[in-house]
Amino acid sequence: MRRVAVLISGRGSNLKSLIEAADASYKIVLVISNIEGAAGLEKAQASQIPTLVIPHAGKTREAFDAELDAALGADDVEFVALAGFMRILSDGFVRKWQGRLINIHPSLLPAYKGTNVHERVIAARECLSGASVHFVVPELDAGPVIAQATVPVHRDDTPAGLAERVLAVEHTLYPRALKWLAKGEVFLKGGLAVFR
Ligand code: GRF
């Protein structure tokens, strides 16, 4: 059973889906938030999962990431899942964890990296959107995609409505991808996510 840490900054609905889907392949041993009072922390505590808040204010990116890395090391964490973690990680941290660090993003990457995704998808009159789970590399939202799920965009969609439908598919997509990773069925090779 692989030891997984989940990093959050907010609501934690993806964290909840990862907690509920945990099986013999992985165990969430630690939830870390950079924001005190993030709602996701309560979701972890409700499942008796240890939580840690590492505030980022007044710290360099490297100092914050060193604290993060130390906490992960102290708990023998093997894989890290970012779930609404709203902080860019330093190149050094990402390189150290490369292949063991994944994220979920609410678009069909490589389209619509960054923030305000649903607003931009609707403004562009796209017919299709979705969610992507990807390995994290130093360049933001640019890592090799492990799994995607598509969601139709409605003609009269609103960012909130589209976000809700994308989030619903995130909640099945992320646990599936994490299980592949934990079981060693998927790995990072030559800049691609490949099956064993
Ligand atoms: C999700 O839409 C995820 O794709 C993005 O941030 C949001 C996090 O939501 N990275 P939650 O905190 O998991 O509810």
py3Dmol code that shows the C-alpha trace and the ligand (Angstrom):
import py3Dmol

protein = """\
ATOM      1  CA  MET A   1       0.000   0.000   0.000  1.00  0.00           C
ATOM      2  CA  ARG A   2       1.547   3.261  -1.173  1.00  0.00           C
ATOM      3  CA  ARG A   3       1.767   6.191   1.186  1.00  0.00           C
ATOM      4  CA  VAL A   4       0.162   9.284  -0.355  1.00  0.00           C
ATOM      5  CA  ALA A   5       0.039  12.912   0.766  1.00  0.00           C
ATOM      6  CA  VAL A   6      -2.600  15.265  -0.625  1.00  0.00           C
ATOM      7  CA  LEU A   7      -1.858  18.991  -0.836  1.00  0.00           C
ATOM      8  CA  ILE A   8      -4.790  21.389  -0.739  1.00  0.00           C
ATOM      9  CA  SER A   9      -5.575  25.081  -0.395  1.00  0.00           C
ATOM     10  CA  GLY A  10      -9.359  25.092  -0.182  1.00  0.00           C
ATOM     11  CA  ARG A  11     -12.598  23.173  -0.391  1.00  0.00           C
ATOM     12  CA  GLY A  12     -11.100  19.724  -0.797  1.00  0.00           C
ATOM     13  CA  SER A  13     -13.805  17.966  -2.800  1.00  0.00           C
ATOM     14  CA  ASN A  14     -11.152  16.075  -4.778  1.00  0.00           C
ATOM     15  CA  LEU A  15      -9.444  15.193  -1.498  1.00  0.00           C
ATOM     16  CA  LYS A  16     -12.757  13.754  -0.310  1.00  0.00           C
ATOM     17  CA  SER A  17     -13.094  11.636  -3.448  1.00  0.00           C
ATOM     18  CA  LEU A  18      -9.521  10.360  -3.009  1.00  0.00           C
ATOM     19  CA  ILE A  19     -10.242   9.500   0.644  1.00  0.00           C
ATOM     20  CA  GLU A  20     -13.454   7.664  -0.235  1.00  0.00           C
ATOM     21  CA  ALA A  21     -11.874   5.726  -3.115  1.00  0.00           C
ATOM     22  CA  ALA A  22      -8.789   4.558  -1.186  1.00  0.00           C
ATOM     23  CA  ASP A  23      -8.286   0.801  -1.409  1.00  0.00           C
ATOM     24  CA  ALA A  24      -5.406  -1.646  -0.979  1.00  0.00           C
ATOM     25  CA  SER A  25      -3.315   0.318  -3.526  1.00  0.00           C
ATOM     26  CA  TYR A  26      -2.895   3.551  -1.547  1.00  0.00           C
ATOM     27  CA  LYS A  27      -3.434   5.157   1.813  1.00  0.00           C
ATOM     28  CA  ILE A  28      -3.626   8.896   2.428  1.00  0.00           C
ATOM     29  CA  VAL A  29      -1.270   9.373   5.351  1.00  0.00           C
ATOM     30  CA  LEU A  30      -1.073  13.167   5.401  1.00  0.00           C
ATOM     31  CA  VAL A  31      -3.007  16.197   4.162  1.00  0.00           C
ATOM     32  CA  ILE A  32      -1.112  19.463   3.958  1.00  0.00           C
ATOM     33  CA  SER A  33      -2.631  22.894   3.388  1.00  0.00           C
ATOM     34  CA  ASN A  34      -0.846  26.186   2.900  1.00  0.00           C
ATOM     35  CA  ILE A  35      -4.028  27.930   4.060  1.00  0.00           C
ATOM     36  CA  GLU A  36      -5.142  27.774   7.650  1.00  0.00           C
ATOM     37  CA  GLY A  37      -8.821  26.930   7.961  1.00  0.00           C
ATOM     38  CA  ALA A  38      -9.088  25.428   4.468  1.00  0.00           C
ATOM     39  CA  ALA A  39     -12.367  23.500   4.413  1.00  0.00           C
ATOM     40  CA  GLY A  40     -10.599  20.400   3.107  1.00  0.00           C
ATOM     41  CA  LEU A  41      -8.730  20.033   6.409  1.00  0.00           C
ATOM     42  CA  GLU A  42     -11.988  19.161   8.152  1.00  0.00           C
ATOM     43  CA  LYS A  43     -12.700  16.510   5.538  1.00  0.00           C
ATOM     44  CA  ALA A  44      -9.355  14.876   6.346  1.00  0.00           C
ATOM     45  CA  GLN A  45      -9.900  15.136  10.084  1.00  0.00           C
ATOM     46  CA  ALA A  46     -13.343  13.562   9.747  1.00  0.00           C
ATOM     47  CA  SER A  47     -11.553  10.516   8.317  1.00  0.00           C
ATOM     48  CA  GLN A  48      -8.865  10.530  11.024  1.00  0.00           C
ATOM     49  CA  ILE A  49      -6.169  11.549   8.540  1.00  0.00           C
ATOM     50  CA  PRO A  50      -3.366  13.670  10.036  1.00  0.00           C
ATOM     51  CA  THR A  51      -3.275  17.251   8.772  1.00  0.00           C
ATOM     52  CA  LEU A  52      -0.605  19.882   8.704  1.00  0.00           C
ATOM     53  CA  VAL A  53      -0.779  23.594   7.868  1.00  0.00           C
ATOM     54  CA  ILE A  54       2.359  25.117   6.403  1.00  0.00           C
ATOM     55  CA  PRO A  55       1.701  28.839   5.910  1.00  0.00           C
ATOM     56  CA  HIS A  56       3.552  30.393   2.998  1.00  0.00           C
ATOM     57  CA  ALA A  57       3.411  34.063   4.031  1.00  0.00           C
ATOM     58  CA  GLY A  58       6.815  35.693   4.443  1.00  0.00           C
ATOM     59  CA  LYS A  59       8.709  32.675   3.113  1.00  0.00           C
ATOM     60  CA  THR A  60      10.622  32.264  -0.095  1.00  0.00           C
ATOM     61  CA  ARG A  61       9.309  29.609  -2.432  1.00  0.00           C
ATOM     62  CA  GLU A  62      12.389  27.517  -1.687  1.00  0.00           C
ATOM     63  CA  ALA A  63      11.976  27.829   2.098  1.00  0.00           C
ATOM     64  CA  PHE A  64       8.305  26.826   1.894  1.00  0.00           C
ATOM     65  CA  ASP A  65       9.102  23.878  -0.362  1.00  0.00           C
ATOM     66  CA  ALA A  66      11.899  22.743   1.965  1.00  0.00           C
ATOM     67  CA  GLU A  67       9.391  22.619   4.849  1.00  0.00           C
ATOM     68  CA  LEU A  68       6.986  20.731   2.649  1.00  0.00           C
ATOM     69  CA  ASP A  69       9.639  18.248   1.573  1.00  0.00           C
ATOM     70  CA  ALA A  70      10.729  17.709   5.177  1.00  0.00           C
ATOM     71  CA  ALA A  71       7.137  16.983   6.263  1.00  0.00           C
ATOM     72  CA  LEU A  72       6.682  14.505   3.410  1.00  0.00           C
ATOM     73  CA  GLY A  73       9.959  12.815   4.239  1.00  0.00           C
ATOM     74  CA  ALA A  74       9.122  12.578   7.950  1.00  0.00           C
ATOM     75  CA  ASP A  75       5.977  10.643   7.073  1.00  0.00           C
ATOM     76  CA  ASP A  76       7.628   8.372   4.492  1.00  0.00           C
ATOM     77  CA  VAL A  77       5.345   9.724   1.780  1.00  0.00           C
ATOM     78  CA  GLU A  78       5.852   8.032  -1.589  1.00  0.00           C
ATOM     79  CA  PHE A  79       3.412   9.918  -3.841  1.00  0.00           C
ATOM     80  CA  VAL A  80       2.002  13.435  -3.702  1.00  0.00           C
ATOM     81  CA  ALA A  81      -1.384  14.413  -5.170  1.00  0.00           C
ATOM     82  CA  LEU A  82      -2.117  18.116  -5.603  1.00  0.00           C
ATOM     83  CA  ALA A  83      -5.837  18.759  -5.209  1.00  0.00           C
ATOM     84  CA  GLY A  84      -6.662  22.436  -5.550  1.00  0.00           C
ATOM     85  CA  PHE A  85      -3.243  23.392  -4.198  1.00  0.00           C
ATOM     86  CA  MET A  86      -2.896  27.023  -5.281  1.00  0.00           C
ATOM     87  CA  ARG A  87       0.844  27.482  -5.075  1.00  0.00           C
ATOM     88  CA  ILE A  88       3.520  27.096  -7.665  1.00  0.00           C
ATOM     89  CA  LEU A  89       6.193  24.651  -6.538  1.00  0.00           C
ATOM     90  CA  SER A  90       9.880  25.347  -7.064  1.00  0.00           C
ATOM     91  CA  ASP A  91      11.805  23.576  -9.831  1.00  0.00           C
ATOM     92  CA  GLY A  92      13.952  21.830  -7.214  1.00  0.00           C
ATOM     93  CA  PHE A  93      10.947  20.360  -5.399  1.00  0.00           C
ATOM     94  CA  VAL A  94       9.250  19.305  -8.634  1.00  0.00           C
ATOM     95  CA  ARG A  95      12.423  17.639  -9.949  1.00  0.00           C
ATOM     96  CA  LYS A  96      12.893  15.756  -6.691  1.00  0.00           C
ATOM     97  CA  TRP A  97       9.332  14.421  -6.809  1.00  0.00           C
ATOM     98  CA  GLN A  98       9.079  14.047 -10.583  1.00  0.00           C
ATOM     99  CA  GLY A  99       7.143  10.900 -11.486  1.00  0.00           C
ATOM    100  CA  ARG A 100       5.629  10.762  -7.989  1.00  0.00           C
ATOM    101  CA  LEU A 101       3.816  14.118  -8.079  1.00  0.00           C
ATOM    102  CA  ILE A 102       0.467  14.538  -9.854  1.00  0.00           C
ATOM    103  CA  ASN A 103      -2.185  17.224 -10.222  1.00  0.00           C
ATOM    104  CA  ILE A 104      -5.741  17.565 -11.469  1.00  0.00           C
ATOM    105  CA  HIS A 105      -6.673  20.476 -13.693  1.00  0.00           C
ATOM    106  CA  PRO A 106     -10.189  21.419 -14.856  1.00  0.00           C
ATOM    107  CA  SER A 107      -9.515  21.564 -18.612  1.00  0.00           C
ATOM    108  CA  LEU A 108      -8.492  19.318 -21.460  1.00  0.00           C
ATOM    109  CA  LEU A 109      -4.778  20.057 -21.207  1.00  0.00           C
ATOM    110  CA  PRO A 110      -2.725  21.294 -22.961  1.00  0.00           C
ATOM    111  CA  ALA A 111      -5.655  23.660 -23.623  1.00  0.00           C
ATOM    112  CA  TYR A 112      -6.506  26.236 -20.961  1.00  0.00           C
ATOM    113  CA  LYS A 113      -3.647  26.063 -18.517  1.00  0.00           C
ATOM    114  CA  GLY A 114      -3.736  28.378 -15.509  1.00  0.00           C
ATOM    115  CA  THR A 115      -6.749  29.969 -13.818  1.00  0.00           C
ATOM    116  CA  ASN A 116     -10.264  31.123 -14.841  1.00  0.00           C
ATOM    117  CA  VAL A 117     -10.475  28.110 -17.104  1.00  0.00           C
ATOM    118  CA  HIS A 118     -14.262  27.853 -17.401  1.00  0.00           C
ATOM    119  CA  GLU A 119     -14.692  31.563 -18.177  1.00  0.00           C
ATOM    120  CA  ARG A 120     -12.155  31.262 -20.977  1.00  0.00           C
ATOM    121  CA  VAL A 121     -13.627  28.036 -22.374  1.00  0.00           C
ATOM    122  CA  ILE A 122     -17.105  29.622 -22.551  1.00  0.00           C
ATOM    123  CA  ALA A 123     -15.780  32.891 -24.004  1.00  0.00           C
ATOM    124  CA  ALA A 124     -14.071  30.890 -26.763  1.00  0.00           C
ATOM    125  CA  ARG A 125     -17.409  29.127 -27.557  1.00  0.00           C
ATOM    126  CA  GLU A 126     -15.784  25.710 -27.111  1.00  0.00           C
ATOM    127  CA  CYS A 127     -18.117  22.704 -27.493  1.00  0.00           C
ATOM    128  CA  LEU A 128     -16.063  20.475 -25.244  1.00  0.00           C
ATOM    129  CA  SER A 129     -14.160  20.789 -21.986  1.00  0.00           C
ATOM    130  CA  GLY A 130     -13.156  18.393 -19.241  1.00  0.00           C
ATOM    131  CA  ALA A 131     -10.523  17.488 -16.693  1.00  0.00           C
ATOM    132  CA  SER A 132      -6.964  16.199 -16.836  1.00  0.00           C
ATOM    133  CA  VAL A 133      -4.733  14.369 -14.378  1.00  0.00           C
ATOM    134  CA  HIS A 134      -1.080  14.937 -15.172  1.00  0.00           C
ATOM    135  CA  PHE A 135       2.411  14.460 -13.855  1.00  0.00           C
ATOM    136  CA  VAL A 136       3.749  17.749 -12.498  1.00  0.00           C
ATOM    137  CA  VAL A 137       6.786  19.218 -14.240  1.00  0.00           C
ATOM    138  CA  PRO A 138       8.411  22.591 -13.549  1.00  0.00           C
ATOM    139  CA  GLU A 139       6.372  24.393 -16.246  1.00  0.00           C
ATOM    140  CA  LEU A 140       2.843  25.134 -14.941  1.00  0.00           C
ATOM    141  CA  ASP A 141       0.122  22.672 -16.077  1.00  0.00           C
ATOM    142  CA  ALA A 142       2.454  21.374 -18.794  1.00  0.00           C
ATOM    143  CA  GLY A 143       3.215  17.858 -17.524  1.00  0.00           C
ATOM    144  CA  PRO A 144       2.392  14.617 -19.331  1.00  0.00           C
ATOM    145  CA  VAL A 145      -1.304  13.785 -19.137  1.00  0.00           C
ATOM    146  CA  ILE A 146      -2.214  10.478 -17.467  1.00  0.00           C
ATOM    147  CA  ALA A 147      -5.995  10.566 -17.899  1.00  0.00           C
ATOM    148  CA  GLN A 148      -8.711  12.880 -19.167  1.00  0.00           C
ATOM    149  CA  ALA A 149     -12.494  12.985 -19.096  1.00  0.00           C
ATOM    150  CA  THR A 150     -14.557  15.155 -21.392  1.00  0.00           C
ATOM    151  CA  VAL A 151     -17.628  17.196 -20.519  1.00  0.00           C
ATOM    152  CA  PRO A 152     -19.914  18.911 -23.020  1.00  0.00           C
ATOM    153  CA  VAL A 153     -20.141  22.700 -22.828  1.00  0.00           C
ATOM    154  CA  HIS A 154     -23.727  23.910 -23.162  1.00  0.00           C
ATOM    155  CA  ARG A 155     -24.562  26.786 -25.520  1.00  0.00           C
ATOM    156  CA  ASP A 156     -25.874  28.851 -22.625  1.00  0.00           C
ATOM    157  CA  ASP A 157     -23.360  27.578 -20.053  1.00  0.00           C
ATOM    158  CA  THR A 158     -22.183  29.597 -17.086  1.00  0.00           C
ATOM    159  CA  PRO A 159     -18.720  29.234 -15.541  1.00  0.00           C
ATOM    160  CA  ALA A 160     -20.340  27.936 -12.336  1.00  0.00           C
ATOM    161  CA  GLY A 161     -22.479  25.386 -14.170  1.00  0.00           C
ATOM    162  CA  LEU A 162     -19.590  24.131 -16.262  1.00  0.00           C
ATOM    163  CA  ALA A 163     -17.326  23.991 -13.182  1.00  0.00           C
ATOM    164  CA  GLU A 164     -19.867  21.810 -11.395  1.00  0.00           C
ATOM    165  CA  ARG A 165     -20.117  19.328 -14.274  1.00  0.00           C
ATOM    166  CA  VAL A 166     -16.330  19.196 -14.707  1.00  0.00           C
ATOM    167  CA  LEU A 167     -15.880  18.691 -10.965  1.00  0.00           C
ATOM    168  CA  ALA A 168     -18.231  15.698 -11.052  1.00  0.00           C
ATOM    169  CA  VAL A 169     -15.957  13.898 -13.535  1.00  0.00           C
ATOM    170  CA  GLU A 170     -12.835  14.960 -11.608  1.00  0.00           C
ATOM    171  CA  HIS A 171     -14.103  12.954  -8.670  1.00  0.00           C
ATOM    172  CA  THR A 172     -13.932   9.660 -10.539  1.00  0.00           C
ATOM    173  CA  LEU A 173     -10.965  10.505 -12.758  1.00  0.00           C
ATOM    174  CA  TYR A 174      -8.503  11.431  -9.998  1.00  0.00           C
ATOM    175  CA  PRO A 175      -8.848   8.278  -7.865  1.00  0.00           C
ATOM    176  CA  ARG A 176      -8.572   6.114 -10.985  1.00  0.00           C
ATOM    177  CA  ALA A 177      -5.324   7.795 -12.049  1.00  0.00           C
ATOM    178  CA  LEU A 178      -3.878   7.696  -8.525  1.00  0.00           C
ATOM    179  CA  LYS A 179      -4.567   3.958  -8.328  1.00  0.00           C
ATOM    180  CA  TRP A 180      -2.741   3.369 -11.618  1.00  0.00           C
ATOM    181  CA  LEU A 181       0.216   5.270 -10.247  1.00  0.00           C
ATOM    182  CA  ALA A 182       0.171   3.573  -6.847  1.00  0.00           C
ATOM    183  CA  LYS A 183       0.054   0.144  -8.466  1.00  0.00           C
ATOM    184  CA  GLY A 184       2.941   1.016 -10.781  1.00  0.00           C
ATOM    185  CA  GLU A 185       0.675   0.603 -13.805  1.00  0.00           C
ATOM    186  CA  VAL A 186       1.517   4.061 -15.124  1.00  0.00           C
ATOM    187  CA  PHE A 187       4.791   5.880 -14.956  1.00  0.00           C
ATOM    188  CA  LEU A 188       6.713   8.788 -16.392  1.00  0.00           C
ATOM    189  CA  LYS A 189       9.080   7.858 -19.197  1.00  0.00           C
ATOM    190  CA  GLY A 190      10.802  10.147 -21.638  1.00  0.00           C
ATOM    191  CA  GLY A 191       8.353  12.988 -21.027  1.00  0.00           C
ATOM    192  CA  LEU A 192       5.265  10.801 -21.485  1.00  0.00           C
ATOM    193  CA  ALA A 193       2.851   9.021 -19.147  1.00  0.00           C
ATOM    194  CA  VAL A 194       3.015   5.368 -20.203  1.00  0.00           C
ATOM    195  CA  PHE A 195       1.579   2.047 -19.132  1.00  0.00           C
ATOM    196  CA  ARG A 196       3.939  -0.592 -17.738  1.00  0.00           C
TER     197      ARG A 196
END
"""
ligand_1 = """\
14
GRF
C -10.597 21.559 -8.996
O -11.392 22.093 -10.001
C -9.278 21.126 -9.563
O -9.360 20.681 -10.886
C -8.450 22.389 -9.499
O -8.867 23.030 -8.325
C -10.186 22.614 -7.987
C -10.101 22.065 -6.595
O -11.357 21.780 -6.047
N -7.051 22.089 -9.538
P -11.479 21.011 -4.682
O -10.725 21.814 -3.622
O -10.862 19.658 -4.860
O -12.928 20.934 -4.384
"""
view = py3Dmol.view(width=600, height=400)
view.addModel(protein, "pdb")
view.setStyle({"model": 0}, {"cartoon": {"style": "trace"}})
view.addModel(ligand_1, "xyz")
view.setStyle({"model": 1}, {"stick": {}})
view.zoomTo()
view.show()
